[in-house]
């Protein structure tokens, strides 16, 4: 999703560039994306594209233009020294005026449909906070904002909801700083502050030295939850997942299945590590090892469904007769003709209105018991009883625990 640059006119004269990324459907609510100290570099543009894929019109203004227009630094030690030198020259108050000009430009765009939120990283995290305090954005997300504790006197001006993400080991926002920020917003349940254990500054910067994928994924989900609630757009994720499953198991149409997914999706069947990463590999997997490999009597019994801002968690019983080789679940195992019922959980992540990835979990030991490859008398594993107990909690518990049964 390639963006483009537009020109923004500053309040006090002059102009500056801003990177604009728009969603595939062409319109949506707005987000102003506020840079780190490295400028509007490839990383910031990738974040803009990411949120455009989520359904937002994203504008990332060049806030270093008053020092030098078009700064794009990498993350080498030399680049870091240069970035800190720019930070020393940076006028925060002037930059907030420039953000206001960027917001005005964003509001004039025909692609904008709805409100505008702010998101920023490091220096941009501070600026997202100040945008909430001074500029009346509809919501704000701050990632490891440096210097917020120095402007907590403006906390009372903030009327919109916010999410702030901090790293436990971030020396720029040590525990006393985080504590002061939490205290300032103690009476504000709409201001969510999260501290991620064991991670450092810039934990969300993919490819960076401190990147931590679990923390970055959790933080993004929390950010999207705020944007969806405050700005929209709202998608019927449950219906989108149902359509995906319909094409997988009913029509068995690989092209239609892939059409429900983003351009570069991935699927991971966790117990067997089968699936695929990227459109080409995943389409081949679906065609050769999944969609046409499921037994004719395959049946899904829904148990529960939880729908979040960016994902669906489905609990079900997966039922089938092992009358053919099922590559994705039982790779290399010849058909046994046995009937299987196993609890299965799908965690399905979305970007916008398309599936991004699936993590599928089931009890492989239970499957192997049911097809006769594991003797439940020798190992603590159960067969179809696992599925039956999910359906009926009154069935006996602790049957695999010798000490419990000896009493």
C-alpha positions in Angstrom: 0.0 0.0 0.0 2.1 2.9 -1.3 1.4 6.3 0.2 2.1 9.8 -1.2 3.3 13.1 0.1 1.1 16.2 0.5 2.1 19.8 1.3 0.9 21.4 4.6 0.9 25.1 5.1 2.2 26.2 8.5 0.4 28.7 10.7 3.3 31.2 10.7 4.2 30.8 7.1 6.2 28.3 5.1 5.2 24.8 4.4 6.2 21.2 5.0 5.6 17.7 3.6 3.5 15.0 5.2 3.2 11.4 4.2 -0.3 10.3 3.5 -1.5 6.7 3.5 -5.1 5.8 2.7 -7.1 2.6 3.1 -7.9 0.3 0.2 -11.6 1.4 0.2 -10.4 5.0 -0.2 -11.8 6.7 2.9 -12.1 6.4 6.7 -11.5 8.1 10.0 -8.2 9.9 10.4 -5.0 9.4 12.4 -2.1 11.9 12.6 1.1 9.9 13.1 3.9 11.6 15.1 7.4 10.7 14.4 10.4 9.5 16.4 13.6 11.6 16.4 14.6 9.9 13.2 12.2 11.7 10.9 9.6 10.4 8.5 11.8 7.4 7.6 10.9 4.1 6.2 9.8 2.8 9.6 7.3 5.6 10.2 6.0 5.2 6.7 5.5 1.5 7.3 3.5 2.4 10.4 1.3 4.7 8.4 0.7 2.0 5.8 -0.1 -0.4 8.6 -2.8 1.8 10.0 -4.1 2.5 6.5 -4.6 -1.3 6.2 -6.6 -1.1 9.4 -9.0 1.3 7.7 -7.6 4.8 8.6 -6.5 7.8 6.6 -3.1 8.4 8.1 -1.0 11.6 7.9 2.6 11.7 9.2 3.9 15.3 9.1 7.6 16.1 8.8 8.0 17.9 12.2 11.7 18.5 11.8 11.2 20.7 8.8 12.1 23.9 10.7 15.5 22.4 11.3 16.0 20.6 8.0 13.2 19.4 5.7 13.1 15.7 4.7 15.2 14.2 7.4 15.2 10.4 7.1 17.6 8.7 9.5 18.3 5.0 10.1 19.2 3.5 13.5 23.0 3.2 13.3 25.0 4.8 16.1 25.9 7.7 13.8 22.3 8.2 12.9 21.4 8.1 16.6 23.9 10.9 17.4 22.5 13.0 14.6 18.9 12.4 15.7 19.7 13.5 19.3 21.4 16.6 17.9 18.2 17.4 16.0 16.2 16.8 19.2 18.2 19.4 21.0 17.2 22.0 18.4 13.6 20.9 18.3 10.9 23.4 19.4 8.1 21.3 21.0 5.6 24.2 21.1 6.2 25.1 17.5 5.8 21.4 16.6 2.3 21.4 18.2 1.4 24.3 16.0 2.6 22.3 13.0 0.5 19.3 14.2 -2.5 21.6 14.3 -1.8 22.6 10.7 -1.5 18.9 9.8 -4.8 18.2 11.5 -6.5 21.0 9.5 -5.0 19.6 6.3 -6.3 16.1 7.2 -9.7 17.5 7.9 -9.8 19.0 4.4 -9.0 15.8 2.6 -12.0 14.2 0.8 -10.8 10.8 2.0 -11.5 11.7 5.6 -14.8 10.3 6.9 -15.1 10.8 10.7 -13.0 11.9 13.6 -9.2 12.1 14.0 -6.9 10.4 16.6 -3.2 10.9 17.3 -0.5 8.3 17.7 3.2 8.8 18.3 6.4 7.0 19.3 9.2 8.3 21.6 9.2 12.1 20.8 6.0 11.5 19.0 4.6 9.8 22.1 5.0 13.1 24.0 3.5 15.0 21.0 0.5 12.7 21.0 -0.1 13.5 24.6 0.2 17.2 23.9 -2.2 16.8 20.9 -4.7 15.5 23.3 -4.1 18.3 25.8 -4.0 21.2 23.3 -5.5 20.3 20.0 -8.8 18.5 20.7 -8.1 15.2 19.0 -10.8 12.5 19.5 -8.3 10.0 21.1 -4.6 9.6 21.5 -2.1 6.7 21.7 1.4 7.3 23.1 4.2 4.8 22.8 7.0 5.3 25.3 6.6 9.0 25.3 9.7 10.8 26.6 9.1 13.9 28.7 5.4 13.5 29.5 6.2 13.8 33.2 7.4 17.4 32.5 4.0 18.5 31.2 1.7 16.7 33.6 0.4 20.1 34.5 -1.6 19.9 31.2 -3.3 16.6 32.2 -6.4 18.3 33.3 -6.9 19.7 29.8 -7.2 16.2 28.3 -10.8 15.3 27.6 -10.4 12.5 25.2 -9.5 8.8 25.9 -5.9 7.8 25.7 -3.7 4.7 25.8 -0.1 5.0 26.9 2.4 2.2 26.4 5.6 2.0 28.5 8.5 -0.5 28.7 9.4 -1.8 32.2 13.2 -1.4 31.4 13.0 1.9 29.5 15.5 4.2 31.1 13.8 7.2 29.5 10.6 6.4 31.4 11.8 4.8 34.6 9.4 3.6 37.3 9.2 7.0 39.1 8.1 8.6 35.9 5.6 6.0 35.1 4.3 6.3 38.7 3.9 10.0 38.3 1.9 9.6 35.1 -0.3 7.0 36.7 -1.0 9.2 39.7 -1.9 12.1 37.4 -4.6 10.0 35.7 -5.7 7.9 38.7 -9.2 9.2 38.5 -9.5 8.7 34.7 -10.6 5.2 33.8 -10.6 6.3 30.1 -6.8 6.8 30.3 -5.2 3.4 30.0 -1.5 3.0 31.0 0.2 -0.2 30.3 3.7 -1.2 31.4 5.2 -4.2 29.4 7.4 -6.5 31.6 11.0 -7.0 30.6 11.0 -4.7 27.5 13.0 -1.6 26.7 12.5 1.7 24.9 11.2 1.3 21.3 9.9 -2.2 21.9 7.4 -1.8 19.1 9.9 -0.8 16.4 10.0 -3.8 14.1 13.6 -4.6 13.1 15.0 -2.5 16.0 17.4 -3.8 18.6 14.7 -3.7 21.3 11.8 -5.0 19.3 9.7 -7.4 21.3 7.0 -9.1 19.2 4.7 -10.2 22.0 4.6 -6.8 23.6 4.3 -5.0 20.2 1.3 -7.3 19.3 -0.4 -6.7 22.6 0.2 -2.9 22.4 -1.2 -2.8 18.9 -4.4 -4.6 19.8 -4.9 -2.2 22.7 -4.3 0.8 20.4 -6.7 -0.5 17.8 -9.3 -1.1 20.5 -9.2 2.6 21.4 -9.3 3.8 17.8 -12.2 1.5 16.9 -14.1 2.7 20.0 -13.4 6.4 19.5 -13.3 6.7 15.7 -14.5 3.5 14.1 -14.6 2.0 11.5 -16.6 -0.9 12.9 -16.4 -4.3 11.1 -18.4 -7.4 11.7 -15.5 -9.7 12.4 -17.7 -12.6 13.3 -19.4 -12.5 9.9 -16.1 -12.1 8.1 -14.7 -15.2 10.0 -17.9 -17.2 9.2 -17.4 -16.4 5.5 -13.8 -17.5 5.6 -14.8 -20.8 7.2 -17.7 -21.2 4.7 -15.2 -21.1 1.8 -12.7 -23.4 3.6 -15.2 -26.2 4.6 -18.4 -25.7 2.5 -17.5 -24.5 -1.0 -13.8 -25.6 -0.6 -12.9 -22.7 -2.9 -9.2 -21.7 -2.4 -9.5 -18.4 -4.3 -12.6 -17.3 -2.3 -10.9 -18.3 0.9 -7.8 -16.2 0.0 -10.1 -13.3 -0.9 -11.1 -12.9 2.7 -7.5 -12.3 3.8 -5.0 -9.5 3.6 -2.4 -9.4 0.8 0.3 -11.2 3.0 -1.5 -13.4 5.5 -0.3 -16.3 7.5 -1.8 -19.4 9.2 -0.2 -21.5 11.9 -1.7 -24.8 13.1 0.3 -24.8 16.3 0.4 -28.5 17.3 1.8 -29.6 13.8 3.3 -26.3 12.7 1.5 -26.5 9.4 0.2 -23.6 7.4 1.9 -20.9 5.4 3.3 -17.4 5.4 2.5 -15.0 2.6 -0.2 -15.3 -0.1 1.6 -17.6 -2.5 2.7 -20.1 0.2 -0.6 -20.0 2.0 -2.6 -20.5 -1.2 -0.5 -23.5 -2.1 -1.0 -24.9 1.4 -4.8 -24.4 1.2 -4.9 -26.0 -2.3 -2.6 -29.0 -1.7 -2.9 -29.7 2.0 -6.0 -28.3 3.6 -9.2 -27.3 1.7 -9.3 -30.5 -0.3 -7.8 -32.7 2.4 -10.6 -32.5 5.0 -12.9 -35.6 5.2 -16.3 -35.3 3.7 -18.0 -35.6 7.1 -16.0 -32.8 8.7 -18.2 -30.9 11.1 -17.6 -27.9 13.4 -19.7 -27.7 16.6 -19.5 -24.1 18.0 -19.0 -23.8 21.7 -18.2 -20.1 22.3 -17.0 -17.1 20.4 -15.3 -14.0 21.7 -15.1 -10.9 19.4 -12.6 -8.2 20.2 -11.5 -5.1 18.4 -9.1 -6.9 16.1 -9.6 -10.6 16.6 -12.1 -13.4 17.0 -11.5 -16.3 19.4 -13.5 -19.4 18.5 -13.9 -22.5 20.7 -15.4 -25.5 18.9 -15.4 -29.3 18.6 -13.8 -30.5 15.4 -15.3 -33.7 14.2 -14.3 -36.0 11.3 -13.7 -39.5 10.2 -10.0 -40.2 9.4 -10.8 -41.6 6.0 -8.0 -39.9 4.2 -4.5 -38.5 5.0 -5.1 -35.1 6.7 -1.9 -33.3 6.0 -2.4 -30.3 8.2 -3.5 -32.3 11.3 -2.0 -35.8 10.9 0.8 -35.3 8.4 2.2 -38.6 7.1 -0.4 -40.7 9.0 -2.3 -43.1 6.7 -6.1 -43.2 7.1 -7.4 -45.3 10.0 -11.1 -45.0 9.4 -11.6 -43.9 13.0 -14.0 -41.2 14.1 -12.5 -38.2 16.0 -13.9 -35.4 18.1 -11.4 -32.9 19.5 -11.7 -29.5 21.1 -10.2 -26.8 18.9 -9.5 -23.1 19.5 -8.9 -20.6 16.7 -7.4 -17.1 17.4 -8.1 -15.1 14.3 -6.5 -11.7 13.9 -7.8 -9.0 11.4 -6.4 -5.9 9.8 -9.4 -3.8 8.9 -12.0 -6.1 7.2 -9.6 -8.8 6.2 -8.1 -11.8 8.1 -4.4 -11.3 8.8 -3.5 -14.4 10.7 -4.8 -17.5 12.3 -3.3 -19.4 15.3 -5.2 -22.8 15.6 -4.8 -24.9 18.7 -6.0 -28.4 19.5 -5.0 -31.3 21.8 -2.9 -33.5 19.5 -2.6 -36.2 22.1 -6.4 -36.6 22.1 -6.4 -37.0 18.3 -3.6 -39.6 18.5 -5.4 -41.5 21.2 -8.6 -41.6 19.1 -6.8 -42.9 15.9 -4.9 -45.5 17.9 -1.4 -44.1 17.9 -1.2 -43.4 21.6 -2.2 -45.9 24.3 -4.0 -43.9 27.0 -3.1 -46.6 29.5 0.6 -45.6 29.2 0.4 -41.8 29.0 -1.8 -39.1 30.7 -3.9 -38.5 27.6 -7.6 -38.9 26.8 -9.5 -39.5 23.7 -13.0 -38.2 22.8 -13.6 -37.7 26.5 -11.9 -34.3 26.2 -14.6 -33.2 23.7 -17.4 -34.7 25.7 -16.3 -32.9 28.9 -16.2 -29.5 27.1 -19.9 -30.1 26.2 -20.8 -31.4 29.6 -18.9 -30.1 32.6 -20.6 -32.6 34.9 -18.6 -35.4 33.5 -15.9 -36.7 35.9 -12.8 -34.6 36.4 -9.3 -35.7 37.4 -9.6 -39.1 35.8 -6.0 -39.1 34.6 -4.7 -38.3 38.1 -3.8 -41.6 39.9 -3.4 -39.9 43.3 -6.9 -38.3 43.0 -8.5 -41.7 42.1 -6.7 -43.6 44.9 -8.5 -41.7 47.7 
